[in-house]
Amino acid sequence: MISALRLRQWHAYLGLFIAPSLLFFAATGALQIFNLHEAHGRYKPAPLIEKLSAVHKDQVFEAHDHPPPPAPQAAPPGAGGPAQPPPGDDDDDKVSASTLALKWYFLVVSVGLIISTLIGIWMGTTQIRRKGTAWGLLIAGAVLPILLLVI
């Protein structure tokens, strides 16, 4: 049977190794909750946000090419009135109150996960006897995904 002390030690080591990825997914996921990784309307995300979102969603570090929005169609002669936007364009911005509340809740969860993970990193690097092992696992957990992206 494994002792509680040994289990806590393995928990700390595993947590330090996965903490960088957990921070990455919590942060990029928080951006995606409100579609801040995609261009819409006049908004265009920073290229780095697009690339990090692509890593989160597709495991590649590249910006996705977005086609330009369609130009508003002119009304036929004699039809009068302004041109109507293409169907469905304004539907994307309308969300129900419960969906919006859920998005904000998930944003709070993402922020809480980031804070909790940062506290865990602090605890893991300061409270473990083998500090070299702790820092090595943390650095390996940060470097390994980057290496896997570039090969």
BALOBA-1460 file (C-alpha; in Angstrom, 3 decimals):
// residues 151
<rec num="1" residu="m" x="0.000" y="0.000" z="0.000"/>
<rec num="2" residu="i" x="1.281" y="3.447" z="-0.895"/>
<rec num="3" residu="s" x="1.729" y="5.878" z="1.982"/>
<rec num="4" residu="a" x="0.016" y="9.257" z="2.113"/>
<rec num="5" residu="l" x="3.407" y="10.984" z="2.081"/>
<rec num="6" residu="r" x="4.504" y="9.164" z="-1.067"/>
<rec num="7" residu="l" x="1.141" y="9.864" z="-2.733"/>
<rec num="8" residu="r" x="1.450" y="13.573" z="-1.899"/>
<rec num="9" residu="q" x="4.983" y="13.616" z="-3.317"/>
<rec num="10" residu="w" x="3.883" y="12.012" z="-6.600"/>
<rec num="11" residu="h" x="0.920" y="14.395" z="-6.760"/>
<rec num="12" residu="a" x="3.302" y="17.355" z="-6.443"/>
<rec num="13" residu="y" x="5.662" y="16.001" z="-9.106"/>
<rec num="14" residu="l" x="2.861" y="15.246" z="-11.536"/>
<rec num="15" residu="g" x="1.255" y="18.625" z="-10.852"/>
<rec num="16" residu="l" x="4.487" y="20.507" z="-11.533"/>
<rec num="17" residu="f" x="4.985" y="18.652" z="-14.811"/>
<rec num="18" residu="i" x="1.477" y="19.368" z="-16.141"/>
<rec num="19" residu="a" x="1.099" y="22.871" z="-14.637"/>
<rec num="20" residu="p" x="2.463" y="24.776" z="-17.671"/>
<rec num="21" residu="s" x="0.010" y="23.019" z="-20.000"/>
<rec num="22" residu="l" x="-2.823" y="23.535" z="-17.547"/>
<rec num="23" residu="l" x="-2.066" y="27.271" z="-17.432"/>
<rec num="24" residu="f" x="-1.931" y="27.381" z="-21.222"/>
<rec num="25" residu="f" x="-5.263" y="25.621" z="-21.698"/>
<rec num="26" residu="a" x="-7.002" y="27.660" z="-19.009"/>
<rec num="27" residu="a" x="-5.780" y="30.959" z="-20.481"/>
<rec num="28" residu="t" x="-6.459" y="30.141" z="-24.132"/>
<rec num="29" residu="g" x="-9.767" y="28.532" z="-23.238"/>
<rec num="30" residu="a" x="-10.784" y="31.726" z="-21.429"/>
<rec num="31" residu="l" x="-10.099" y="33.681" z="-24.631"/>
<rec num="32" residu="q" x="-12.162" y="31.251" z="-26.660"/>
<rec num="33" residu="i" x="-15.204" y="31.498" z="-24.387"/>
<rec num="34" residu="f" x="-16.062" y="34.858" z="-25.921"/>
<rec num="35" residu="n" x="-14.583" y="34.013" z="-29.358"/>
<rec num="36" residu="l" x="-11.686" y="36.432" z="-28.885"/>
<rec num="37" residu="h" x="-9.542" y="34.125" z="-31.011"/>
<rec num="38" residu="e" x="-11.668" y="34.652" z="-34.142"/>
<rec num="39" residu="a" x="-12.232" y="37.686" z="-36.296"/>
<rec num="40" residu="h" x="-15.814" y="38.916" z="-36.360"/>
<rec num="41" residu="g" x="-17.243" y="42.235" z="-37.402"/>
<rec num="42" residu="r" x="-14.541" y="44.855" z="-37.094"/>
<rec num="43" residu="y" x="-12.664" y="42.870" z="-34.451"/>
<rec num="44" residu="k" x="-9.470" y="41.104" z="-35.511"/>
<rec num="45" residu="p" x="-7.498" y="39.234" z="-32.848"/>
<rec num="46" residu="a" x="-3.768" y="39.647" z="-32.463"/>
<rec num="47" residu="p" x="-1.861" y="37.063" z="-34.522"/>
<rec num="48" residu="l" x="-0.376" y="35.534" z="-31.357"/>
<rec num="49" residu="i" x="-3.867" y="34.929" z="-29.930"/>
<rec num="50" residu="e" x="-4.904" y="33.234" z="-33.187"/>
<rec num="51" residu="k" x="-1.795" y="31.049" z="-33.152"/>
<rec num="52" residu="l" x="-2.154" y="30.067" z="-29.490"/>
<rec num="53" residu="s" x="-5.802" y="29.231" z="-30.136"/>
<rec num="54" residu="a" x="-4.726" y="27.028" z="-33.031"/>
<rec num="55" residu="v" x="-2.401" y="25.165" z="-30.652"/>
<rec num="56" residu="h" x="-5.292" y="24.750" z="-28.194"/>
<rec num="57" residu="k" x="-7.758" y="23.550" z="-30.822"/>
<rec num="58" residu="d" x="-5.664" y="21.954" z="-33.582"/>
<rec num="59" residu="q" x="-2.196" y="21.422" z="-32.028"/>
<rec num="60" residu="v" x="-0.471" y="23.619" z="-34.638"/>
<rec num="61" residu="f" x="1.168" y="27.025" z="-34.156"/>
<rec num="62" residu="e" x="-0.189" y="28.954" z="-37.111"/>
<rec num="63" residu="a" x="-2.777" y="31.599" z="-37.741"/>
<rec num="64" residu="h" x="-5.805" y="30.543" z="-39.695"/>
<rec num="65" residu="d" x="-6.600" y="32.476" z="-42.828"/>
<rec num="66" residu="h" x="-9.982" y="34.068" z="-42.532"/>
<rec num="67" residu="p" x="-11.772" y="35.103" z="-45.692"/>
<rec num="68" residu="p" x="-12.759" y="38.769" z="-45.722"/>
<rec num="69" residu="p" x="-16.351" y="39.416" z="-44.688"/>
<rec num="70" residu="p" x="-18.734" y="39.593" z="-47.629"/>
<rec num="71" residu="a" x="-19.430" y="43.090" z="-48.877"/>
<rec num="72" residu="p" x="-22.972" y="44.327" z="-48.294"/>
<rec num="73" residu="q" x="-25.070" y="43.774" z="-51.370"/>
<rec num="74" residu="a" x="-26.581" y="46.804" z="-52.979"/>
<rec num="75" residu="a" x="-30.340" y="46.916" z="-53.290"/>
<rec num="76" residu="p" x="-31.638" y="46.364" z="-56.826"/>
<rec num="77" residu="p" x="-32.547" y="49.576" z="-58.634"/>
<rec num="78" residu="g" x="-35.966" y="50.762" z="-57.619"/>
<rec num="79" residu="a" x="-36.176" y="48.462" z="-54.592"/>
<rec num="80" residu="g" x="-35.557" y="51.311" z="-52.173"/>
<rec num="81" residu="g" x="-34.260" y="51.002" z="-48.653"/>
<rec num="82" residu="p" x="-30.814" y="50.061" z="-47.406"/>
<rec num="83" residu="a" x="-29.160" y="46.793" z="-48.299"/>
<rec num="84" residu="q" x="-29.897" y="43.983" z="-45.876"/>
<rec num="85" residu="p" x="-27.001" y="42.077" z="-44.296"/>
<rec num="86" residu="p" x="-26.580" y="38.490" z="-45.408"/>
<rec num="87" residu="p" x="-28.820" y="36.134" z="-43.451"/>
<rec num="88" residu="g" x="-27.315" y="34.763" z="-40.265"/>
<rec num="89" residu="d" x="-24.696" y="37.504" z="-39.740"/>
<rec num="90" residu="d" x="-26.489" y="39.100" z="-36.819"/>
<rec num="91" residu="d" x="-27.574" y="35.783" z="-35.284"/>
<rec num="92" residu="d" x="-24.018" y="35.005" z="-34.108"/>
<rec num="93" residu="d" x="-23.960" y="37.948" z="-31.711"/>
<rec num="94" residu="k" x="-27.259" y="37.073" z="-30.036"/>
<rec num="95" residu="v" x="-26.990" y="34.641" z="-27.149"/>
<rec num="96" residu="s" x="-29.520" y="33.752" z="-24.519"/>
<rec num="97" residu="a" x="-29.132" y="35.069" z="-20.986"/>
<rec num="98" residu="s" x="-28.403" y="31.572" z="-19.679"/>
<rec num="99" residu="t" x="-25.669" y="31.038" z="-22.290"/>
<rec num="100" residu="l" x="-24.099" y="34.376" z="-21.440"/>
<rec num="101" residu="a" x="-24.239" y="33.554" z="-17.715"/>
<rec num="102" residu="l" x="-22.606" y="30.180" z="-18.414"/>
<rec num="103" residu="k" x="-19.841" y="31.884" z="-20.419"/>
<rec num="104" residu="w" x="-19.104" y="34.238" z="-17.518"/>
<rec num="105" residu="y" x="-19.170" y="31.324" z="-15.088"/>
<rec num="106" residu="f" x="-16.642" y="29.425" z="-17.207"/>
<rec num="107" residu="l" x="-14.474" y="32.549" z="-17.372"/>
<rec num="108" residu="v" x="-14.483" y="32.688" z="-13.551"/>
<rec num="109" residu="v" x="-13.596" y="28.975" z="-13.490"/>
<rec num="110" residu="s" x="-10.697" y="29.591" z="-15.905"/>
<rec num="111" residu="v" x="-9.348" y="32.432" z="-13.775"/>
<rec num="112" residu="g" x="-9.750" y="30.294" z="-10.644"/>
<rec num="113" residu="l" x="-7.895" y="27.429" z="-12.304"/>
<rec num="114" residu="i" x="-5.045" y="29.763" z="-13.280"/>
<rec num="115" residu="i" x="-4.771" y="31.154" z="-9.739"/>
<rec num="116" residu="s" x="-4.986" y="27.690" z="-8.169"/>
<rec num="117" residu="t" x="-2.326" y="26.347" z="-10.529"/>
<rec num="118" residu="l" x="0.009" y="29.251" z="-9.779"/>
<rec num="119" residu="i" x="-0.428" y="28.606" z="-6.056"/>
<rec num="120" residu="g" x="0.280" y="24.919" z="-6.682"/>
<rec num="121" residu="i" x="3.469" y="25.808" z="-8.550"/>
<rec num="122" residu="w" x="4.565" y="27.986" z="-5.655"/>
<rec num="123" residu="m" x="3.797" y="25.223" z="-3.162"/>
<rec num="124" residu="g" x="5.478" y="22.579" z="-5.294"/>
<rec num="125" residu="t" x="8.680" y="24.546" z="-5.786"/>
<rec num="126" residu="t" x="8.989" y="25.761" z="-2.202"/>
<rec num="127" residu="q" x="7.608" y="22.917" z="-0.075"/>
<rec num="128" residu="i" x="9.280" y="19.906" z="-1.711"/>
<rec num="129" residu="r" x="12.618" y="18.693" z="-0.379"/>
<rec num="130" residu="r" x="13.993" y="17.932" z="-3.836"/>
<rec num="131" residu="k" x="13.850" y="21.439" z="-5.274"/>
<rec num="132" residu="g" x="15.997" y="20.527" z="-8.300"/>
<rec num="133" residu="t" x="13.581" y="17.770" z="-9.251"/>
<rec num="134" residu="a" x="10.628" y="20.128" z="-8.776"/>
<rec num="135" residu="w" x="12.128" y="22.846" z="-10.983"/>
<rec num="136" residu="g" x="13.268" y="20.275" z="-13.546"/>
<rec num="137" residu="l" x="9.756" y="18.861" z="-13.865"/>
<rec num="138" residu="l" x="8.265" y="22.347" z="-14.169"/>
<rec num="139" residu="i" x="10.753" y="23.330" z="-16.879"/>
<rec num="140" residu="a" x="10.288" y="20.005" z="-18.691"/>
<rec num="141" residu="g" x="6.525" y="20.495" z="-18.608"/>
<rec num="142" residu="a" x="6.957" y="23.893" z="-20.250"/>
<rec num="143" residu="v" x="9.617" y="22.938" z="-22.800"/>
<rec num="144" residu="l" x="8.298" y="19.557" z="-23.976"/>
<rec num="145" residu="p" x="5.092" y="20.881" z="-25.634"/>
<rec num="146" residu="i" x="7.089" y="23.618" z="-27.372"/>
<rec num="147" residu="l" x="9.556" y="21.067" z="-28.708"/>
<rec num="148" residu="l" x="6.723" y="18.853" z="-29.929"/>
<rec num="149" residu="l" x="5.227" y="21.827" z="-31.784"/>
<rec num="150" residu="v" x="8.431" y="22.620" z="-33.666"/>
<rec num="151" residu="i" x="9.382" y="19.087" z="-34.732"/>
